[in-house]
Amino acid sequence: MAERSRRRGEHLEQAIFEAVWAELLEVGYAKLTMEAVAARAGTSKPVLYRRWAGRAELVLAAWRHRLPVSLELPDTGTLSGDLKELLGRSLCRFEDFSPDLLAGLTTETFRDPEVFALLRKQIAKAAPGHALAALIGWAVERGEIAEPRLSPRVLALPLDLIRADAVLYGRQVTDARITEIVDDIFLPLLRGLAAP
């Protein structure tokens, strides 16, 4: 009888990450278990625990694996259009994240400072701060706005507002909400931060 070949390295990791997302979609974060992920991936719990200390770390790794390496900058010709397009694309990166998943992951990671630091680092890495700064720079070059004083907090604001809507308030983030964030909140802030 031929022995079944064992997956290793990237093939095994890919199967595990796919199993994580399939479990999350089927049962949600609260009911996700390492045992179920291992069974779905065709591996064992010890294999998972050799790589990840628990389900929070495993879910974070699976999320990191799903994020695109780079996000191409939009060029609609206006800062408002560019910002709306970029935020819409950024939102697609989080569309697999149900409120249950984000709430459960955040709650669990609060208990472990190291895992919570990893979550914060991952969220910061996924945020489009550098892209926002580039789009604002283009608008300044076009003469569309005066150069604003930008800080990491200012650049984080649009995505923070989107996350608050989705996670804290359980609201669906629509195109209308993105337009409101850009036109009624973020652009007026940038104009207010422009050097006199």
N, C-alpha and C positions, 0 to 999 in steps of 0.2 A: 504494500500500500504506500503510495507516495505521501511524503510528509508535506503538510501545508507550509508554504514559505511564510516566514515571519516578517512583518513590516518593521522597518527601522527608520530612524532619522526623520527626514522631512515627510515621508509617506505616512509614518505612524502619527506624527504631530498633526498633519493635515486631517487625518481620520478622527483624531481626538477633538480638534477644534470644530469640525463639522458636527460631531456628536454633541458637543456642548451646545451649539446653536439649535440643533434639532430638539434637544431636551428643553432648552429655555422656551422655545416656541410651543412645545407640547405641554409642559407642566409648570413653567414659570420658575423664577429664581428660588422662591421659598421651598419648592419641592424638588429642586435639582439635587441629585446625590452623585458622589464620585462613583459609586457602584453602577448606577444607571449609565453614566457617561462611559465607563469602562466597557460595559456590556455592549452598548451601541457601537463603540469604536472597535470592538473585537479585540480588546486587550484586558489587562487586569488592574485592580486597584493599586497594587504595589508599583506598577509602572507609572501610574499617575502621581502617586505620592513621592516617587523618586524625583519627579520634575517640579511638582507644585505642592506646597504645604497644605493647601485646602482649596475649597471650591471658589473662594473669592479670588485667589491668585490665578486659578485655572480660567475663570471667566474673564479676568483682566487680560490674560495672555491671549485668549481666543479673540477678544475685542481688538487688541493691538494688532493681531494677525489680519483682521478684516479691514483695518483702516488702509486706504490707499497711501502709497508712498508720498505722493505729492498731489497738490490741488492746483490745477491750472488756473491762472488768473483770468477773470472775464474782462472784456474790453467793449463795453456797450456805448462808450462815448460820453457818459455822464457818471459822476460819482454815485448818485442815487441808484442808477441802474446797475452799476458795478457792485455796489454793496448788497443790493437785493439778490443779485445773481449769486454772489459768493456765499451769503448766508443761507440761501436756498440749497446750494450744493453742500454746504457744511451740515445742514440739517439732515440731508440724506445719509450722512455718515452715522447718524444716531438713530435712524429710523427703525433698526432692529431692537432698539432699547425701549421696552415697555416701561411704564411707570413702576410696575411691580419689580422689574429687574433693577432699575436704578435705585429705587427705595431700598430693596433688599441688599443690594451690593453696598450701598452707602452705610446702611445700618450695621452690616457685618464688619465692614472695614473700620468703622469707628472703634471697634473693640480691640483692634490690633494696629498700633501706631505705625508699624512698618508697612503694613498693607495699605493703610489709609494714605501714607505718603506716596506709595506707588500709584494709587488711584488719582491723587491730586496731580502727580507728575504726568500721568497719562492724559488726563483731561486737559491740562495745560498744553501738552504736545499736540493734541487734536484741535485746539483752538486756532482760528485763523489770524492771530495777531500780526504776524509778519506780512501776511497777504493784505490785511486791512491797511497797514502802514504803507505798503507799496501802492495800493489804489488811491490812498489819500495823497501820496506824493505825486502821482500822475495828475490828480485833480488840481493840485497846487501849480504844477508845470503848465497846465492848460489855462490857468488863471481863473478856474472855476471857484476856488475858495482861497482865502489867505492861509498861510501856513499855521496850523494849530500846534499848541504845545501838547505832545502826545506822551502818555505814560502807559505802562503795562495795564494799569487799571482801566484807563479809557479804552484801550484796544480790546480789553476783555468784555466790556459792557454789552455789546450786542448779543454775543453768545450767552452771557450770563442771564440776560433777560429771557432769551429763548429757553434756556434750561429751567429757569424759575417757572415759566409758564408750564412746561412739560412735566417737571418733577414735583414742584411744590403745589401747583394748582391743578395738575392733571388735565390741562387744556391741550387741545390739538393746536399745533402751531401752523397757522394757515398763511397763505400769501398775503392776505390782508394784515395779519399781525406783523409779518416781516416788514411790510410797507410802513406800518405805524412805527415800528422800532427805528427804521432808517430815517423816515421823513419827519416824524414828530419828536423823536428823542435824540438820535445819534447825530444827524446833520446839524440841528440847532446847537448841540453841545460842541461840535467841532468849530462852528462859527464863533461861539462864545469863548473858545480857547485860542482863537487866533491872536497872534501878537498885534498890539495896537499900532 
